[in-house]
Amino acid sequence: MSSARPRALVIASLLLALVSASAGASVAQPTRRQCLTPGETLDVIAANRLAGARETLGKAAGAARAEPLGARLCRWDDEFVYEITLLRSDGRVLRVFVDAASGKVVGSPADN
């Protein structure tokens, strides 16, 4: 299998998540969100065998064909999710949310 096919699936997943979030699709919203400090992030990644922030940011940037701006690890209820910020070539800023354990794109949390 060529590397283009998995990349196309990741791009499709990213786009679907973004369209669903903007269209108001019903996505289970976590009741609590807490983002970690860089020091806490390193400890949590090691303790829970999560993907690294740099690796996850790079994959998301490549899939979206955008420049990586930053990533932070947050706890959404009982799950760890990377909140990734990307800059597209047209100047739009994207926020992509990736499950830190599985690497799958997930819906956005409530911004309260």
C-alpha distance (Angstrom), angle and dihedral (degrees) to the residues before:
residue distance angle dihedral
M1 . . .
S2 3.78 . .
S3 3.78 123.0 .
A4 3.81 89.6 -119.2
R5 3.79 92.8 72.1
P6 3.84 97.8 56.7
R7 3.80 88.9 43.4
A8 3.80 90.6 52.6
L9 3.81 89.9 51.2
V10 3.80 91.4 52.0
I11 3.81 91.3 48.6
A12 3.79 90.6 48.9
S13 3.81 90.7 49.7
L14 3.80 91.8 50.1
L15 3.79 92.4 49.0
L16 3.79 92.9 46.3
A17 3.80 91.3 51.4
L18 3.80 91.7 49.1
V19 3.82 93.8 47.1
S20 3.81 92.2 46.2
A21 3.79 92.3 50.3
S22 3.81 93.5 48.0
A23 3.81 93.3 45.0
G24 3.79 92.2 54.7
A25 3.79 94.0 -114.8
S26 3.75 114.0 176.7
V27 3.78 105.2 -95.0
A28 3.77 119.6 169.3
Q29 3.78 103.9 -106.3
P30 3.78 119.9 -147.8
T31 3.74 115.6 -122.4
R32 3.78 94.2 -141.0
R33 3.80 133.9 33.5
Q34 3.78 126.5 -176.3
C35 3.80 123.7 172.0
L36 3.78 119.3 -149.2
T37 3.79 131.3 -129.3
P38 3.81 117.7 -114.0
G39 3.82 90.4 -102.7
E40 3.79 92.7 49.9
T41 3.80 89.7 46.4
L42 3.80 92.8 59.7
D43 3.81 91.8 49.6
V44 3.81 93.7 47.4
I45 3.82 93.0 47.4
A46 3.79 90.9 53.0
A47 3.81 95.7 42.8
N48 3.81 94.9 47.2
R49 3.82 100.2 33.8
L50 3.79 92.5 -121.9
A51 3.78 126.8 166.3
G52 3.78 113.5 -92.1
A53 3.79 120.4 -101.1
R54 3.81 94.2 -124.0
E55 3.81 92.8 50.7
T56 3.82 93.1 46.9
L57 3.82 92.2 46.1
G58 3.80 91.3 50.6
K59 3.80 93.7 49.8
A60 3.80 92.8 48.2
A61 3.82 91.9 47.5
G62 3.80 91.7 49.3
A63 3.79 93.6 47.4
A64 3.80 93.0 48.6
R65 3.81 93.2 39.8
A66 3.78 89.4 -127.8
E67 3.78 137.9 125.5
P68 3.80 114.5 -98.2
L69 3.80 113.8 -119.6
G70 3.78 102.5 171.3
A71 3.76 150.4 -43.0
R72 3.75 133.7 -146.9
L73 3.77 131.1 -174.0
C74 3.79 116.4 -126.6
R75 3.77 134.5 178.3
W76 3.79 113.0 -127.4
D77 3.78 103.3 -167.9
D78 3.83 101.3 -60.1
E79 3.81 97.9 -14.8
F80 3.80 132.6 82.3
V81 3.80 115.4 -132.7
Y82 3.79 131.7 179.7
E83 3.79 114.5 -134.2
I84 3.80 102.8 -151.6
T85 3.79 124.8 -167.0
L86 3.81 118.9 -157.3
L87 3.81 135.0 178.7
R88 3.79 117.5 -141.5
S89 3.80 122.6 -149.5
D90 3.82 89.8 -108.4
G91 3.82 89.8 60.9
R92 3.81 97.3 -104.4
V93 3.78 118.3 137.0
L94 3.81 115.8 -137.3
R95 3.78 127.8 -161.9
V96 3.79 113.5 -155.7
F97 3.80 123.7 -174.6
V98 3.81 117.8 -149.9
D99 3.80 127.6 -176.2
A100 3.81 103.5 -118.9
A101 3.80 93.9 -146.0
S102 3.81 101.0 45.5
G103 3.82 102.3 23.3
K104 3.82 91.1 -130.3
V105 3.79 122.9 139.3
V106 3.80 112.1 -109.7
G107 3.81 135.4 -172.3
S108 3.78 121.9 -87.3
P109 3.80 124.9 -94.4
A110 3.79 123.4 -118.0
D111 3.81 107.4 -85.7
N112 3.78 97.4 -135.1
